Amino acid sequence: MLISRTFFVYVALMTSVVVASNFLVQYPLPGSIAGMNLGDLWTWGAFSYPFAFLVTDLTNRHFGPRIARRVVVAGFVVGVTFSIYFATPRIAIASGSAFLFGQLLDISVFNRLRRQTWWRAPLAGSLIGSALDTAMFFSFAFAPFFAFFGPNDSFALETAPLLGVLAAGAPRWISWGLGDLLVKVLCGIVLLLPYGALMSVIKPMPAANATAA
């Protein structure tokens, strides 16, 4: 009963992160810093989505990869369903695909490194998973080649300074992708703090080690 209750807590957390991120990714940051237009570099979704990797890694640590995959799949199904109402269909498709493959890769990497130094598994898993997630999401959501998923976003396709500062111009969605990956890398490092703090509370169950073997 406790396992069932905790499982649904992880699913609820994952779903909340996915739905919020799918909504927030449609809104570029306002303002500028040192002449850099923040809207050319980041959307609000870049700051909420990295928490999905924290939820996945805590689930993996607690229950092992089998249950972690169930949480990811449940979060994927519920998250995409709700995202259809909060975001465009193309964003929902891009987010769902990137989320599923990025999180499953995170689980695989984490599982391979789980018996090494405590920070290696969550850090490597989140960084490698983030790289795949970012490449898939921004390509599917904004690249003209994937327009069969839905209409192109004219603002995302406009040429803007790369990363908001470099003179070389590129479609704005490329800067968003690079900026998003930068945030995920930084968040992957910062989120080691709550992960480390929760290690004494969320301990691996015997089944987790058996599944990881």
KENU-826620 format. One record per residue (C-alpha): residue number from 1; x, y, z. Coordinates in Angstrom, 2 decimals. Layout:
<atoms>
<atom num="NUM" xx="X" yy="Y" zz="Z"/>
...
</atoms>
This chain:
<atoms>
<atom num="1" xx="0.00" yy="0.00" zz="0.00"/>
<atom num="2" xx="2.84" yy="2.36" zz="0.87"/>
<atom num="3" xx="4.58" yy="1.56" zz="-2.42"/>
<atom num="4" xx="1.37" yy="2.25" zz="-4.34"/>
<atom num="5" xx="0.86" yy="5.57" zz="-2.54"/>
<atom num="6" xx="4.46" yy="6.68" zz="-3.10"/>
<atom num="7" xx="4.30" yy="5.62" zz="-6.75"/>
<atom num="8" xx="1.33" yy="7.91" zz="-7.35"/>
<atom num="9" xx="3.13" yy="10.76" zz="-5.59"/>
<atom num="10" xx="5.99" yy="10.41" zz="-8.08"/>
<atom num="11" xx="3.51" yy="10.23" zz="-10.98"/>
<atom num="12" xx="1.75" yy="13.38" zz="-9.75"/>
<atom num="13" xx="5.05" yy="15.24" zz="-9.44"/>
<atom num="14" xx="6.16" yy="14.16" zz="-12.91"/>
<atom num="15" xx="2.84" yy="15.11" zz="-14.49"/>
<atom num="16" xx="2.91" yy="18.53" zz="-12.86"/>
<atom num="17" xx="6.39" yy="19.23" zz="-14.22"/>
<atom num="18" xx="5.51" yy="18.13" zz="-17.76"/>
<atom num="19" xx="2.24" yy="20.08" zz="-17.97"/>
<atom num="20" xx="3.77" yy="23.23" zz="-16.50"/>
<atom num="21" xx="6.77" yy="23.04" zz="-18.81"/>
<atom num="22" xx="4.65" yy="22.48" zz="-21.93"/>
<atom num="23" xx="2.70" yy="25.61" zz="-21.08"/>
<atom num="24" xx="5.65" yy="27.75" zz="-20.04"/>
<atom num="25" xx="7.81" yy="26.88" zz="-23.09"/>
<atom num="26" xx="5.47" yy="29.03" zz="-25.19"/>
<atom num="27" xx="6.49" yy="32.18" zz="-23.32"/>
<atom num="28" xx="9.95" yy="33.73" zz="-23.89"/>
<atom num="29" xx="11.55" yy="35.58" zz="-21.00"/>
<atom num="30" xx="10.91" yy="39.32" zz="-21.09"/>
<atom num="31" xx="13.54" yy="42.06" zz="-20.87"/>
<atom num="32" xx="17.25" yy="42.15" zz="-21.54"/>
<atom num="33" xx="20.56" yy="42.07" zz="-19.70"/>
<atom num="34" xx="23.69" yy="43.82" zz="-20.98"/>
<atom num="35" xx="22.06" yy="44.27" zz="-24.38"/>
<atom num="36" xx="21.07" yy="40.61" zz="-24.59"/>
<atom num="37" xx="17.41" yy="39.98" zz="-25.37"/>
<atom num="38" xx="16.40" yy="37.21" zz="-22.96"/>
<atom num="39" xx="13.50" yy="36.23" zz="-25.19"/>
<atom num="40" xx="16.00" yy="35.22" zz="-27.88"/>
<atom num="41" xx="17.62" yy="32.75" zz="-25.50"/>
<atom num="42" xx="15.16" yy="31.31" zz="-22.99"/>
<atom num="43" xx="11.55" yy="30.45" zz="-22.40"/>
<atom num="44" xx="10.11" yy="29.99" zz="-18.92"/>
<atom num="45" xx="9.86" yy="26.26" zz="-19.56"/>
<atom num="46" xx="13.64" yy="25.95" zz="-19.49"/>
<atom num="47" xx="13.58" yy="26.55" zz="-15.72"/>
<atom num="48" xx="10.80" yy="24.13" zz="-14.80"/>
<atom num="49" xx="11.56" yy="21.09" zz="-16.95"/>
<atom num="50" xx="14.89" yy="20.01" zz="-15.31"/>
<atom num="51" xx="12.88" yy="18.98" zz="-12.25"/>
<atom num="52" xx="11.59" yy="16.03" zz="-14.29"/>
<atom num="53" xx="15.07" yy="14.50" zz="-14.14"/>
<atom num="54" xx="15.16" yy="14.96" zz="-10.37"/>
<atom num="55" xx="11.83" yy="13.11" zz="-10.04"/>
<atom num="56" xx="13.04" yy="10.31" zz="-12.32"/>
<atom num="57" xx="16.33" yy="9.89" zz="-10.47"/>
<atom num="58" xx="14.68" yy="9.84" zz="-7.05"/>
<atom num="59" xx="12.21" yy="7.23" zz="-8.29"/>
<atom num="60" xx="15.04" yy="5.16" zz="-9.76"/>
<atom num="61" xx="17.00" yy="5.36" zz="-6.52"/>
<atom num="62" xx="13.96" yy="4.45" zz="-4.45"/>
<atom num="63" xx="12.32" yy="1.70" zz="-6.51"/>
<atom num="64" xx="14.76" yy="0.84" zz="-9.29"/>
<atom num="65" xx="14.56" yy="1.22" zz="-13.09"/>
<atom num="66" xx="11.41" yy="-0.87" zz="-13.62"/>
<atom num="67" xx="9.23" yy="1.37" zz="-11.45"/>
<atom num="68" xx="11.03" yy="4.48" zz="-12.70"/>
<atom num="69" xx="10.04" yy="3.56" zz="-16.27"/>
<atom num="70" xx="6.43" yy="3.16" zz="-15.14"/>
<atom num="71" xx="6.50" yy="6.64" zz="-13.63"/>
<atom num="72" xx="7.95" yy="8.04" zz="-16.85"/>
<atom num="73" xx="5.32" yy="6.31" zz="-18.99"/>
<atom num="74" xx="2.52" yy="7.42" zz="-16.66"/>
<atom num="75" xx="3.86" yy="10.97" zz="-16.66"/>
<atom num="76" xx="4.14" yy="10.82" zz="-20.43"/>
<atom num="77" xx="0.54" yy="9.69" zz="-20.98"/>
<atom num="78" xx="-1.07" yy="12.03" zz="-18.47"/>
<atom num="79" xx="1.27" yy="14.91" zz="-19.26"/>
<atom num="80" xx="0.67" yy="14.79" zz="-23.01"/>
<atom num="81" xx="-3.09" yy="14.43" zz="-22.49"/>
<atom num="82" xx="-3.22" yy="17.55" zz="-20.35"/>
<atom num="83" xx="-0.75" yy="19.36" zz="-22.59"/>
<atom num="84" xx="-3.16" yy="19.14" zz="-25.51"/>
<atom num="85" xx="-5.34" yy="21.59" zz="-23.58"/>
<atom num="86" xx="-2.55" yy="23.87" zz="-22.38"/>
<atom num="87" xx="-0.31" yy="23.88" zz="-25.47"/>
<atom num="88" xx="-0.48" yy="23.41" zz="-29.23"/>
<atom num="89" xx="-0.61" yy="19.84" zz="-30.61"/>
<atom num="90" xx="2.87" yy="20.27" zz="-32.09"/>
<atom num="91" xx="4.31" yy="21.29" zz="-28.72"/>
<atom num="92" xx="2.56" yy="18.32" zz="-27.09"/>
<atom num="93" xx="3.99" yy="15.89" zz="-29.66"/>
<atom num="94" xx="7.49" yy="17.36" zz="-29.41"/>
<atom num="95" xx="7.42" yy="17.43" zz="-25.63"/>
<atom num="96" xx="6.04" yy="13.91" zz="-25.32"/>
<atom num="97" xx="8.59" yy="12.37" zz="-27.68"/>
<atom num="98" xx="11.55" yy="14.21" zz="-26.18"/>
<atom num="99" xx="10.37" yy="13.54" zz="-22.64"/>
<atom num="100" xx="9.92" yy="9.82" zz="-23.17"/>
<atom num="101" xx="13.28" yy="9.15" zz="-24.85"/>
<atom num="102" xx="15.23" yy="11.61" zz="-22.69"/>
<atom num="103" xx="13.89" yy="10.17" zz="-19.44"/>
<atom num="104" xx="14.37" yy="6.56" zz="-20.50"/>
<atom num="105" xx="17.98" yy="7.36" zz="-21.41"/>
<atom num="106" xx="18.42" yy="9.03" zz="-18.01"/>
<atom num="107" xx="17.14" yy="5.88" zz="-16.31"/>
<atom num="108" xx="19.54" yy="3.68" zz="-18.29"/>
<atom num="109" xx="22.59" yy="5.84" zz="-17.55"/>
<atom num="110" xx="21.64" yy="6.24" zz="-13.88"/>
<atom num="111" xx="21.24" yy="2.50" zz="-13.52"/>
<atom num="112" xx="24.69" yy="1.81" zz="-14.93"/>
<atom num="113" xx="26.33" yy="4.25" zz="-12.50"/>
<atom num="114" xx="24.15" yy="3.83" zz="-9.41"/>
<atom num="115" xx="26.84" yy="1.94" zz="-7.45"/>
<atom num="116" xx="29.52" yy="4.58" zz="-8.06"/>
<atom num="117" xx="30.02" yy="7.86" zz="-6.18"/>
<atom num="118" xx="26.56" yy="9.17" zz="-5.21"/>
<atom num="119" xx="26.56" yy="12.19" zz="-7.53"/>
<atom num="120" xx="27.73" yy="10.50" zz="-10.73"/>
<atom num="121" xx="24.53" yy="8.64" zz="-11.56"/>
<atom num="122" xx="22.10" yy="11.58" zz="-11.22"/>
<atom num="123" xx="24.48" yy="14.05" zz="-12.87"/>
<atom num="124" xx="25.46" yy="11.89" zz="-15.84"/>
<atom num="125" xx="21.91" yy="10.65" zz="-16.33"/>
<atom num="126" xx="20.38" yy="14.12" zz="-16.30"/>
<atom num="127" xx="23.04" yy="15.68" zz="-18.55"/>
<atom num="128" xx="22.97" yy="12.95" zz="-21.21"/>
<atom num="129" xx="19.19" yy="12.70" zz="-21.07"/>
<atom num="130" xx="18.92" yy="16.50" zz="-21.29"/>
<atom num="131" xx="21.05" yy="16.62" zz="-24.43"/>
<atom num="132" xx="18.78" yy="14.15" zz="-26.22"/>
<atom num="133" xx="15.63" yy="15.76" zz="-24.85"/>
<atom num="134" xx="16.68" yy="19.25" zz="-25.99"/>
<atom num="135" xx="17.67" yy="18.14" zz="-29.49"/>
<atom num="136" xx="14.41" yy="16.26" zz="-30.01"/>
<atom num="137" xx="12.08" yy="18.83" zz="-28.49"/>
<atom num="138" xx="13.31" yy="21.96" zz="-30.24"/>
<atom num="139" xx="13.67" yy="20.20" zz="-33.58"/>
<atom num="140" xx="10.20" yy="18.66" zz="-33.46"/>
<atom num="141" xx="8.57" yy="21.82" zz="-32.07"/>
<atom num="142" xx="10.12" yy="24.48" zz="-34.29"/>
<atom num="143" xx="12.29" yy="23.20" zz="-37.17"/>
<atom num="144" xx="10.57" yy="23.72" zz="-40.55"/>
<atom num="145" xx="11.42" yy="20.12" zz="-41.52"/>
<atom num="146" xx="8.95" yy="18.86" zz="-38.89"/>
<atom num="147" xx="6.09" yy="21.12" zz="-39.96"/>
<atom num="148" xx="3.95" yy="18.00" zz="-40.50"/>
<atom num="149" xx="3.54" yy="18.00" zz="-36.71"/>
<atom num="150" xx="1.81" yy="21.38" zz="-36.91"/>
<atom num="151" xx="2.14" yy="24.96" zz="-38.19"/>
<atom num="152" xx="5.51" yy="26.67" zz="-37.97"/>
<atom num="153" xx="5.97" yy="29.37" zz="-35.33"/>
<atom num="154" xx="6.98" yy="32.51" zz="-37.23"/>
<atom num="155" xx="8.58" yy="34.11" zz="-34.16"/>
<atom num="156" xx="10.68" yy="31.00" zz="-33.52"/>
<atom num="157" xx="11.87" yy="30.96" zz="-37.14"/>
<atom num="158" xx="12.90" yy="34.62" zz="-37.24"/>
<atom num="159" xx="16.62" yy="35.25" zz="-37.49"/>
<atom num="160" xx="18.13" yy="36.60" zz="-34.27"/>
<atom num="161" xx="21.65" yy="36.95" zz="-32.81"/>
<atom num="162" xx="22.84" yy="33.48" zz="-31.82"/>
<atom num="163" xx="22.46" yy="33.03" zz="-28.08"/>
<atom num="164" xx="21.16" yy="36.58" zz="-28.02"/>
<atom num="165" xx="24.61" yy="38.15" zz="-28.27"/>
<atom num="166" xx="26.65" yy="36.69" zz="-31.14"/>
<atom num="167" xx="26.54" yy="38.61" zz="-34.40"/>
<atom num="168" xx="26.04" yy="35.44" zz="-36.42"/>
<atom num="169" xx="22.31" yy="35.10" zz="-36.91"/>
<atom num="170" xx="20.31" yy="31.89" zz="-36.65"/>
<atom num="171" xx="16.64" yy="30.98" zz="-36.25"/>
<atom num="172" xx="15.53" yy="31.99" zz="-32.79"/>
<atom num="173" xx="14.58" yy="28.40" zz="-31.87"/>
<atom num="174" xx="18.22" yy="27.32" zz="-32.16"/>
<atom num="175" xx="19.21" yy="29.90" zz="-29.55"/>
<atom num="176" xx="16.33" yy="28.69" zz="-27.41"/>
<atom num="177" xx="17.63" yy="25.14" zz="-27.69"/>
<atom num="178" xx="21.20" yy="26.08" zz="-26.78"/>
<atom num="179" xx="20.00" yy="28.28" zz="-23.95"/>
<atom num="180" xx="17.69" yy="25.53" zz="-22.74"/>
<atom num="181" xx="20.54" yy="23.03" zz="-22.70"/>
<atom num="182" xx="22.71" yy="25.48" zz="-20.76"/>
<atom num="183" xx="19.99" yy="25.86" zz="-18.14"/>
<atom num="184" xx="19.54" yy="22.09" zz="-17.92"/>
<atom num="185" xx="23.27" yy="21.60" zz="-17.39"/>
<atom num="186" xx="23.33" yy="24.22" zz="-14.63"/>
<atom num="187" xx="20.14" yy="22.84" zz="-13.06"/>
<atom num="188" xx="21.54" yy="19.31" zz="-13.27"/>
<atom num="189" xx="24.41" yy="20.48" zz="-11.08"/>
<atom num="190" xx="22.28" yy="22.57" zz="-8.70"/>
<atom num="191" xx="19.66" yy="19.83" zz="-8.28"/>
<atom num="192" xx="22.36" yy="17.55" zz="-6.90"/>
<atom num="193" xx="21.82" yy="19.51" zz="-3.66"/>
<atom num="194" xx="18.20" yy="18.40" zz="-3.07"/>
<atom num="195" xx="19.04" yy="14.94" zz="-4.40"/>
<atom num="196" xx="21.88" yy="14.63" zz="-1.91"/>
<atom num="197" xx="19.73" yy="16.03" zz="0.90"/>
<atom num="198" xx="16.97" yy="13.49" zz="0.18"/>
<atom num="199" xx="19.31" yy="10.50" zz="0.02"/>
<atom num="200" xx="18.95" yy="9.90" zz="3.77"/>
<atom num="201" xx="15.16" yy="9.95" zz="3.44"/>
<atom num="202" xx="14.64" yy="8.16" zz="0.12"/>
<atom num="203" xx="16.64" yy="4.97" zz="0.44"/>
<atom num="204" xx="16.78" yy="2.15" zz="-2.11"/>
<atom num="205" xx="14.36" yy="-0.66" zz="-1.45"/>
<atom num="206" xx="15.77" yy="-4.21" zz="-1.74"/>
<atom num="207" xx="13.89" yy="-4.66" zz="-4.99"/>
<atom num="208" xx="15.65" yy="-1.64" zz="-6.48"/>
<atom num="209" xx="19.09" yy="-3.19" zz="-6.08"/>
<atom num="210" xx="17.82" yy="-6.54" zz="-7.35"/>
<atom num="211" xx="16.32" yy="-4.92" zz="-10.48"/>
<atom num="212" xx="19.47" yy="-2.89" zz="-11.07"/>
<atom num="213" xx="21.70" yy="-5.94" zz="-11.01"/>
</atoms>
